[in-house]
Amino acid sequence: MQQVYIGLGSNLGDSANHLQQAISAIAQLPKTELIKASSLYSSAPLGAVDQPRYVNAVAHIATSLTPIKLLDALQHIEHVQGRVRQGERWGPRTLDLDILLFGQHVINEPRLCVPHYHMHARPFVLIPLAELCPKDFVLPNGQSLAELLAVCPPDTTLTRLASLELLA
């Protein structure tokens, strides 16, 4: 089974509840085991700033699904929870699920790029990811998570909200 990290985000409706429901749905995927979920974090939106703040988290799973089968399953979860894809990058959404890391694989396909692009510059991804990974965690490109955190642009708007276990 592959160790996989999934980024979760929402800024429409009850965002914390959307993430809790997504974690529950991910845990029910075939050939998949939910290992742990990070705390929830609130962050300012990327791109258009005239939208609500995001709630973000990261989930760690073990799965024997292929990367594309997992992507299909995650997009189905997004759809069930009301995600409407309008082609707008960084726009408001009920749920966004991104495969951040899929084992030590580097994937460059039209539908999927792993490690997730720009995760190295996003505190709302790296900080919850660091909650779930060992201190010496190394990404497929050979960089350690600690190195990425050290050079990541600071985000003074990032706020830890709660752990997902507290919301259950």
Summary of the structure (lengths in Angstrom):
residues: 168
radius of gyration: 14.8
end to end distance: 26.7
largest distance: 41.1
contacts: 501
relative contact order: 0.24
helix: 30%
strand: 30%
